[in-house]
Amino acid sequence: MLATPPGLAGVGDCEKIDYVTCDADGDVTALDLGGVALQGPLPVSFSSLAALQRLYLQDNQLSGVLPEGTFAGAALKCARV
């Protein structure tokens, strides 16, 4: 399982986290994690990012199935897996 990056475990300024873009309300709108050597399955918490518009996961060593609901959000416009 992927470790939770610093700053995502609680309340914080997500703009200070590499690869993350947030809106004015602090909701995560983009995760650009392509080619950052991720390994293993994605955590179920990915499916709870309701404001996510862009998700880039290509060029990693991910395994398993995507968490249910990962692509169900109405906000999601682009995904590269």
MARDOLO-941918 format. One line per 2 residues: number of its first residue (from 1); for each residue y, x, z of N, C-alpha, C, O, CB. Coordinates in Angstrom, 2 decimals, padded with zeros to 5 digits. Each point is the difference from the previous one (the first is absolute). Glycine has a CB too. Example, Ala and Ser with C-alpha at 12.3 -4.5 7.8 and 13.67 -1.06 7.14 Angstrom:
! residues 2
1) -005.69,013.19,007.80,001.19,-000.89,000.00,001.20,000.90,000.00,-000.02,001.04,000.66,-001.15,-002.93,000.59 ~ 002.22,001.54,-001.97,001.19,000.82,000.06,001.09,-000.77,000.73,001.11,000.51,000.17,-001.74,000.67,-002.32 .
END
This chain:
! residues 81
1) -001.17,000.84,000.00,001.17,-000.84,000.00,001.24,000.89,000.00,000.01,001.07,000.61,-001.26,-002.92,000.61 ~ 002.28,001.40,-001.90,001.24,000.77,-000.07,000.75,-000.08,001.32,000.03,-001.05,000.65,000.11,000.62,-003.11 .
3) 000.45,001.53,002.85,000.80,000.03,001.21,001.33,-000.71,-000.26,000.51,000.03,-001.12,-001.60,002.13,001.86 ~ 001.64,-002.79,000.28,001.30,-000.65,-000.11,001.08,001.07,000.02,000.08,000.77,000.96,-000.94,-002.87,000.15 .
5) 001.70,002.15,-002.16,001.06,001.01,-000.02,000.97,-000.20,001.14,000.19,-001.13,000.45,-000.42,001.29,-002.91 ~ 000.85,000.91,002.94,000.99,-000.13,001.06,001.11,-000.96,-000.42,000.48,000.06,-001.13,-000.99,002.27,001.91 .
7) 000.90,-003.20,000.12,001.06,-000.94,-000.28,-000.49,-001.36,-000.44,000.75,-000.98,000.08,000.63,002.90,-000.69 ~ -002.63,-002.02,000.15,-000.52,-001.30,-000.41,-000.73,-000.71,001.13,-000.33,-001.18,-000.12,000.13,002.05,-002.20 .
9) -000.06,-000.18,003.40,-000.75,-000.58,001.10,000.85,-000.93,000.85,-000.54,-000.79,000.77,-000.89,002.81,-000.76 ~ 002.73,-001.95,-000.13,000.87,-000.84,000.82,001.33,-000.20,-000.69,000.13,000.24,-001.20,-001.26,000.58,003.27 .
11) 002.10,-001.26,-001.32,001.32,-000.24,-000.56,000.65,001.34,-000.31,-000.06,000.92,000.81,000.28,-003.09,000.47 ~ 000.39,002.28,-002.43,000.65,001.25,-000.36,000.77,-000.16,-001.29,000.04,-001.08,-000.58,-001.84,002.36,001.73 .
13) 002.41,-000.22,-001.58,000.79,000.02,-001.22,-000.92,000.45,-001.13,-000.21,001.20,-000.18,002.37,-000.71,001.44 ~ -002.69,-001.44,-002.01,-001.01,000.35,-001.00,000.57,000.81,-001.15,-000.77,000.64,-000.72,-000.44,-002.70,001.32 .
15) 002.50,002.07,-000.82,000.58,000.83,-001.05,-000.14,001.49,000.29,000.17,000.83,-000.89,001.44,-002.67,000.42 ~ -001.92,002.18,001.70,-000.18,001.41,000.35,-001.43,000.46,-000.23,-000.32,001.16,000.26,002.13,-001.40,001.42 .
17) -002.68,-000.64,-002.16,-001.39,000.34,-000.25,-000.17,000.28,-001.48,000.36,-000.83,-000.84,-001.15,-000.60,002.79 ~ 000.26,002.59,-002.28,-000.24,000.34,-001.40,-000.87,-001.06,-000.66,-000.89,-000.56,000.63,001.10,003.00,-000.08 .
19) 000.06,-002.70,-001.81,-000.79,-000.90,-000.84,000.23,-001.49,000.29,-000.68,-000.83,-000.59,-000.99,002.64,000.47 ~ 002.60,-002.17,000.99,000.22,-001.39,000.39,001.42,-000.42,-000.35,000.95,000.74,000.24,-002.63,-000.53,001.61 .
21) 001.81,-001.41,-002.42,001.30,-000.59,-000.28,000.06,-001.34,000.72,-000.97,-000.76,000.00,001.16,001.94,-002.26 ~ 000.96,-001.46,002.88,000.16,-001.25,000.75,001.23,-000.76,-000.50,000.88,000.57,-000.64,-001.97,000.48,002.65 .
23) 001.12,-002.33,-001.70,001.18,-000.80,-000.31,000.95,000.02,001.19,-000.26,000.67,001.00,-001.08,-002.14,-002.57 ~ 002.43,000.73,001.48,001.02,-000.01,001.05,-000.53,-000.53,001.33,000.54,000.33,001.06,001.18,-000.64,-002.82 .
25) -002.77,-000.50,001.71,-000.59,-000.55,001.22,-001.03,000.92,000.63,-000.53,-000.30,001.07,000.91,-001.95,-002.00 ~ -000.66,003.39,000.27,-000.99,000.93,000.52,-001.41,-000.28,-000.45,-000.94,000.64,000.47,002.40,-000.35,001.45 .
27) -001.64,-001.26,-002.83,-001.33,-000.31,-000.53,-000.37,001.01,-001.07,000.84,000.38,-000.82,-000.53,-002.82,001.33 ~ -001.55,002.87,-000.51,-000.47,000.96,-000.99,-000.10,-000.70,-001.36,-000.69,-001.01,-000.13,-000.57,002.31,001.90 .
29) 001.97,-000.76,-002.78,-000.02,-000.56,-001.35,-000.75,000.88,-000.99,-000.41,-000.47,-001.06,002.57,-000.65,001.57 ~ -002.33,002.40,-000.18,-000.73,000.89,-000.91,-000.71,001.09,000.78,000.53,000.56,000.96,001.14,-001.02,-002.76 .
31) -002.90,000.74,001.37,-000.77,001.13,000.50,-000.40,000.84,-001.20,-000.77,-000.46,-000.84,-000.10,-000.84,002.87 ~ 001.39,002.50,-002.12,-000.30,000.89,-001.11,-000.91,001.11,000.52,000.46,001.09,000.34,001.75,-001.62,-001.49 .
33) -003.49,000.23,001.21,-000.98,000.91,000.58,-000.90,000.61,-001.07,-001.08,000.51,000.31,001.13,-001.85,001.78 ~ 000.40,001.30,-003.34,-000.78,000.59,-001.08,-000.08,001.51,000.13,001.02,000.67,000.20,-000.33,-002.55,-001.68 .
35) -001.91,002.42,001.38,-000.21,001.43,-000.01,000.31,000.73,001.29,000.40,001.16,-000.03,000.09,-001.31,-002.31 ~ -000.66,-000.51,003.47,000.29,000.66,001.28,-001.27,000.32,000.79,000.05,000.17,001.22,002.14,-001.37,-001.17 .
37) -003.31,001.29,-000.74,-001.28,000.41,000.58,-000.55,-000.95,001.06,-000.61,000.44,000.97,001.30,001.87,-001.42 ~ -000.46,-003.61,000.27,-000.60,-000.98,000.91,-001.50,-000.07,-000.26,-000.45,000.12,-001.14,002.60,-001.46,001.22 .
39) -002.91,001.15,001.00,-001.45,-000.12,-000.11,-000.47,-001.15,000.86,000.59,-000.30,001.04,-000.82,002.76,-001.49 ~ -000.84,-003.12,000.02,-000.60,-001.07,000.79,000.54,-001.36,-000.36,000.75,-000.15,-000.96,-001.07,001.77,002.77 .
41) -000.07,-002.64,-001.04,000.44,-001.36,-000.28,001.43,-000.26,000.48,000.50,000.68,000.90,-002.88,-001.42,-000.72 ~ 003.03,-000.24,-000.79,001.33,-000.41,000.46,-000.14,-000.85,001.26,-000.95,-000.77,000.11,001.84,000.83,-002.47 .
43) 000.03,000.06,003.29,-000.06,-000.84,001.20,000.33,-001.45,-000.35,000.75,-000.27,-000.93,-000.11,002.25,002.36 ~ -001.20,-002.89,-000.68,000.23,-001.43,-000.19,001.48,-000.33,000.11,000.46,-000.97,-000.60,-002.74,000.49,001.51 .
45) 003.04,001.26,-000.15,001.42,-000.27,000.20,000.81,000.03,-001.29,001.11,-000.54,-000.04,-001.34,001.52,002.30 ~ -000.29,-000.37,-003.33,000.71,-000.02,-001.28,000.25,-001.42,-000.47,001.02,-000.28,-000.62,-002.06,002.47,000.04 .
47) 000.12,-003.09,000.86,000.15,-001.38,-000.46,001.07,-000.78,000.76,000.33,-001.12,-000.38,-002.73,001.18,-000.27 ~ 002.95,000.51,001.72,001.02,-000.70,000.78,001.43,000.38,-000.42,000.97,-000.43,000.63,-002.58,000.35,001.26 .
49) 001.74,000.87,-002.94,001.33,000.40,-000.48,000.53,-001.07,-000.96,-000.08,000.15,-001.21,-000.51,002.32,001.46 ~ 001.12,-003.54,000.30,000.40,-001.19,-000.76,001.13,000.25,-000.99,000.08,-000.69,-001.02,-000.80,-000.65,002.95 .
51) 001.59,002.30,-001.67,001.13,000.27,-000.88,-000.30,001.10,-001.03,000.89,000.39,-000.76,000.62,-001.09,002.61 ~ -002.74,001.20,-001.86,-000.37,001.11,-000.88,000.14,-000.42,-001.47,-000.61,-000.97,-000.44,-000.96,001.85,002.20 .
53) 002.38,-000.12,-002.51,000.21,-000.26,-001.42,-000.71,001.02,-000.89,-000.45,-000.33,-001.10,002.64,-000.70,001.68 ~ -002.29,002.28,-000.09,-000.61,001.06,-000.78,-000.98,000.79,000.87,000.33,000.43,001.11,001.73,-000.27,-002.58 .
55) -003.27,000.01,000.96,-001.04,000.73,000.72,-000.64,001.00,-000.95,-000.65,-000.39,-000.97,000.21,-001.59,002.52 ~ 000.63,003.26,-001.28,-000.54,001.06,-000.86,-001.01,000.81,000.80,000.35,000.67,000.97,001.80,-000.57,-002.31 .
57) -003.40,-000.17,000.93,-001.09,000.69,000.69,-000.82,000.89,-000.93,-001.01,000.56,000.41,000.91,-002.47,001.18 ~ 000.51,002.03,-002.84,-000.78,000.73,-000.99,-000.14,001.48,000.37,000.77,000.54,000.79,000.02,-002.14,-002.54 .
59) -001.80,002.22,001.17,-000.25,001.45,000.15,-000.26,000.41,001.45,000.52,001.02,000.47,000.93,-000.65,-002.45 ~ -002.25,-001.15,002.68,-000.46,000.31,001.35,-001.52,-000.13,000.02,-000.61,-000.30,-001.03,002.78,-000.52,002.08 .
61) -002.78,001.04,000.08,-001.45,-000.10,000.16,-000.34,-001.19,000.90,-000.69,000.15,001.00,000.45,002.36,-001.31 ~ 000.75,-003.68,-000.06,-000.25,-001.20,000.79,-001.41,-000.52,-000.26,-000.55,000.20,-001.08,003.00,-000.78,001.03 .
63) -003.02,-000.08,001.05,-001.34,-000.56,-000.14,-000.04,-001.39,000.62,000.93,-000.41,000.70,-001.96,002.73,-000.65 ~ -000.05,-003.03,-000.32,-000.15,-001.33,000.56,000.76,-001.04,-000.80,000.50,000.27,-001.09,-000.80,000.75,003.33 .
65) 000.38,-002.20,-001.67,000.69,-001.11,-000.67,001.42,-000.11,000.54,000.29,000.41,001.12,-002.48,-001.63,-001.45 ~ 003.06,000.66,-000.48,001.37,-000.25,000.47,-000.04,-001.12,001.04,-000.75,-000.96,-000.16,001.74,001.71,-002.06 .
67) -000.19,-000.64,003.26,000.02,-001.06,001.02,000.37,-001.34,-000.63,000.87,-000.08,-000.87,-000.24,001.77,002.61 ~ -001.31,-002.74,-001.30,000.26,-001.34,-000.52,001.48,-000.34,000.17,000.58,000.19,001.07,-002.94,-000.90,-000.51 .
69) 002.97,000.20,-001.61,001.40,-000.40,000.05,000.97,001.10,-000.39,001.21,-000.24,000.00,-001.86,-001.32,001.76 ~ 000.16,002.76,-002.11,000.91,001.10,-000.35,000.91,-000.37,-001.16,001.17,000.36,-000.01,-002.88,001.26,000.82 .
71) 001.18,-002.35,-001.79,000.78,-000.36,-001.17,000.39,-001.48,000.00,000.38,-000.53,-001.04,-001.54,002.33,-000.23 ~ 001.08,-002.44,002.40,000.29,-001.44,000.07,001.48,-000.30,000.24,000.42,-001.14,-000.20,-002.72,000.80,001.06 .
73) 003.08,001.31,-000.44,001.40,-000.24,000.33,000.82,-000.39,-001.22,-000.12,000.62,-001.06,-000.11,001.00,002.92 ~ 001.04,-002.62,-001.72,000.83,-000.48,-001.11,001.01,001.06,-000.42,000.47,-000.03,-001.14,-000.76,-002.32,001.96 .
75) 000.64,003.26,000.06,001.01,001.01,-000.30,-000.53,001.13,-000.88,000.78,000.65,-000.69,000.29,-001.19,002.86 ~ -002.40,000.78,-002.16,-000.58,001.14,-000.72,000.22,-000.13,-001.50,-000.41,-000.98,-000.62,-001.31,001.23,002.43 .
77) 002.37,000.77,-002.39,000.31,000.00,-001.42,-000.74,001.08,-000.76,-000.25,-000.14,-001.20,002.47,-000.77,001.76 ~ -002.57,002.00,000.12,-000.65,001.12,-000.67,-000.97,000.69,000.96,000.35,000.29,001.14,001.67,000.03,-002.63 .
79) -003.23,-000.07,001.00,-000.99,000.73,000.80,-000.72,000.99,-000.91,-000.46,-000.37,-001.08,000.17,-001.59,002.67 ~ 000.18,003.19,-001.14,-000.78,001.02,-000.69,-001.02,000.53,000.98,000.34,000.62,001.01,001.59,000.02,-002.54 .
81) -003.18,-000.92,001.22,-001.07,000.36,000.92,-000.95,000.96,-000.67,-000.98,000.43,000.60,001.17,-002.64,000.56 .
END
